[in-house]
Amino acid sequence: MKRSIVFLLLAFLLQSCSYSQSSKPKKMESTNKNNPVYSNTDSSQVNLSEDEWKKILPEDVYNIARMKGTERPWSSKFEGSKEKGTYYCAACGNPLFISDTKFESGCGWPSFYQPISKSSIIYAPDHTHGMSRTEVMCGRCKAHLGHVFDDGPPPTGLRYCINGVILDFKKAKEAEEKYNR
């Protein structure tokens, strides 16, 4: 009995990106449809009530962004993506990461070693689930994105483990033009 409890505890603690999810969230169609704060260029802070967020965000985005949920591992369309472009906050459109900083970490979520700028991400201690981690949030709207760990590749040594549901992606124009030629 003690052995199985120790094993379960160890398995829980080794899980570097814990997850939870609501019963069956709606699939995101377009985050910026009917979202008056969504912008890829506006850097002003967004301060909305939870009721306002609930009205403008799809259920799955709201669950991650505002309720600090986590999508299932390996369920994100961005986890294995190698397309060139920019990743934005799905809640407000803030630029977060460029694809050149994305890497395959094997954790089941899209991983990046560096945000697009120092102001694009904010950090907070997270002691939920019996772990000590650092939560990362959007620097513009404070949406929960995921967590950052110190086991990433050079040059930063960091791994930003990000929920794909909270990401929007736009292809780099140059890459798209080359592809269309």
C-alpha positions as CSV (number, residue, x, y, z in Angstrom):
1,M,0.0,0.0,0.0
2,K,2.8,2.5,1.0
3,R,4.6,1.6,-2.2
4,S,1.7,2.4,-4.4
5,I,1.1,5.7,-2.6
6,V,4.8,6.6,-3.0
7,F,4.6,5.7,-6.7
8,L,1.5,7.8,-7.3
9,L,3.0,10.7,-5.4
10,L,6.2,10.4,-7.4
11,A,4.4,10.2,-10.7
12,F,2.4,13.3,-9.7
13,L,5.5,15.3,-8.8
14,L,7.3,14.4,-11.9
15,Q,4.6,15.7,-14.1
16,S,6.2,19.0,-15.1
17,C,3.1,20.5,-16.8
18,S,0.0,19.5,-14.9
19,Y,-3.3,19.6,-16.6
20,S,-7.0,19.9,-15.9
21,Q,-9.9,20.5,-18.2
22,S,-13.6,21.2,-18.2
23,S,-16.0,18.5,-19.3
24,K,-16.2,19.4,-23.0
25,P,-15.2,22.9,-24.1
26,K,-16.4,24.4,-27.3
27,K,-13.8,24.4,-30.1
28,M,-12.4,27.8,-30.8
29,E,-13.5,29.2,-34.2
30,S,-12.1,32.7,-34.2
31,T,-11.0,34.4,-31.1
32,N,-11.2,37.9,-32.4
33,K,-14.7,37.7,-33.7
34,N,-16.9,39.9,-31.5
35,N,-13.8,40.7,-29.3
36,P,-13.5,44.5,-29.1
37,V,-10.1,44.3,-27.3
38,Y,-8.4,42.0,-29.8
39,S,-5.5,43.7,-31.6
40,N,-2.1,42.6,-32.8
41,T,-0.8,46.2,-32.6
42,D,-2.5,47.9,-29.6
43,S,-0.3,47.5,-26.5
44,S,-2.6,49.3,-24.0
45,Q,-3.5,47.3,-20.9
46,V,-6.8,45.4,-21.0
47,N,-8.9,45.4,-17.9
48,L,-12.3,43.7,-18.3
49,S,-14.6,42.1,-15.7
50,E,-14.9,38.3,-15.7
51,D,-18.5,38.7,-17.1
52,E,-17.2,40.8,-20.0
53,W,-14.4,38.2,-20.7
54,K,-17.0,35.4,-20.6
55,K,-19.1,37.2,-23.2
56,I,-16.3,37.7,-25.8
57,L,-14.1,34.6,-25.4
58,P,-14.9,31.1,-26.6
59,E,-15.5,28.7,-23.7
60,D,-12.2,26.8,-24.2
61,V,-10.2,30.1,-24.4
62,Y,-12.0,31.4,-21.3
63,N,-11.3,28.3,-19.4
64,I,-7.5,28.6,-20.0
65,A,-7.2,32.4,-19.9
66,R,-9.4,33.3,-17.0
67,M,-9.9,30.1,-15.0
68,K,-6.2,29.0,-15.3
69,G,-7.2,25.7,-16.9
70,T,-4.9,23.5,-19.0
71,E,-5.6,21.7,-22.2
72,R,-4.8,18.0,-22.5
73,P,-1.2,17.2,-23.5
74,W,-0.6,16.6,-27.2
75,S,-4.0,18.1,-28.1
76,S,-2.8,21.4,-29.5
77,K,-2.5,21.9,-33.2
78,F,0.5,24.1,-32.4
79,E,2.5,21.5,-30.4
80,G,4.2,20.0,-33.5
81,S,3.9,22.9,-35.8
82,K,7.0,24.1,-37.6
83,E,5.4,27.0,-39.6
84,K,7.2,30.4,-39.5
85,G,5.3,33.2,-38.0
86,T,4.2,34.9,-34.8
87,Y,2.1,33.5,-31.9
88,Y,-0.4,35.9,-30.3
89,C,-2.6,35.8,-27.2
90,A,-5.9,34.4,-28.3
91,A,-7.7,36.6,-25.7
92,C,-6.3,40.0,-26.7
93,G,-4.0,39.6,-29.7
94,N,-0.8,40.6,-27.9
95,P,2.3,39.3,-29.7
96,L,3.9,36.6,-27.4
97,F,6.4,34.4,-29.3
98,I,8.0,34.1,-32.7
99,S,8.3,30.7,-34.2
100,D,12.1,30.8,-34.3
101,T,12.0,30.4,-30.5
102,K,9.7,27.3,-30.6
103,F,11.3,23.9,-29.9
104,E,10.2,20.3,-29.3
105,S,10.4,19.7,-25.6
106,G,8.4,16.5,-25.5
107,C,6.2,17.8,-22.7
108,G,3.0,17.7,-24.8
109,W,2.5,21.5,-25.1
110,P,3.9,24.1,-27.4
111,S,7.3,25.2,-25.9
112,F,9.3,28.3,-26.5
113,Y,12.7,29.4,-25.1
114,Q,12.0,33.2,-25.2
115,P,9.1,35.6,-25.4
116,I,8.9,38.2,-28.2
117,S,9.7,41.0,-25.7
118,K,10.1,41.6,-22.0
119,S,6.7,43.3,-21.7
120,S,4.8,40.6,-23.6
121,I,4.8,38.2,-20.6
122,I,4.3,38.7,-16.9
123,Y,5.2,36.2,-14.2
124,A,3.7,35.1,-10.9
125,P,4.5,32.4,-8.4
126,D,2.2,29.3,-8.6
127,H,2.0,26.9,-5.7
128,T,-1.1,25.0,-6.9
129,H,-1.2,21.2,-7.1
130,G,1.6,20.9,-4.4
131,M,4.2,22.3,-6.8
132,S,6.3,25.4,-6.9
133,R,6.2,26.8,-10.4
134,T,6.2,30.1,-12.2
135,E,3.0,31.0,-14.0
136,V,3.3,33.1,-17.2
137,M,0.5,35.4,-18.3
138,C,-0.1,37.8,-21.2
139,G,1.5,41.2,-20.4
140,R,-1.5,43.0,-21.9
141,C,-4.6,41.2,-20.6
142,K,-3.1,39.0,-17.8
143,A,-4.5,35.8,-19.5
144,H,-3.1,32.6,-18.1
145,L,-0.7,31.1,-20.7
146,G,1.1,28.3,-18.9
147,H,4.3,28.0,-17.0
148,V,8.0,28.6,-17.4
149,F,10.7,26.1,-16.3
150,D,14.5,26.3,-16.2
151,D,15.1,23.1,-18.3
152,G,15.0,24.7,-21.8
153,P,17.7,25.0,-24.5
154,P,20.3,27.7,-25.0
155,P,20.5,30.6,-25.2
156,T,18.1,31.2,-22.3
157,G,17.8,27.8,-20.7
158,L,14.1,28.4,-20.3
159,R,11.1,26.4,-21.4
160,Y,7.8,28.3,-21.7
161,C,5.2,25.5,-21.6
162,I,2.2,27.2,-23.2
163,N,-1.4,26.0,-23.7
164,G,-2.1,26.0,-27.5
165,V,-5.7,27.0,-26.9
166,I,-4.6,30.5,-25.7
167,L,-2.4,31.0,-28.8
168,D,-3.3,32.5,-32.2
169,F,-0.8,32.1,-35.0
170,K,-0.2,34.2,-38.1
171,K,2.2,33.0,-40.8
172,A,5.2,35.1,-41.6
173,K,4.4,37.1,-44.8
174,E,7.8,36.3,-46.3
175,A,7.4,32.5,-45.8
176,E,3.9,32.7,-47.2
177,E,5.0,34.6,-50.3
178,K,7.8,32.1,-51.0
179,Y,5.3,29.2,-50.6
180,N,2.9,30.8,-53.0
181,R,5.6,31.3,-55.7
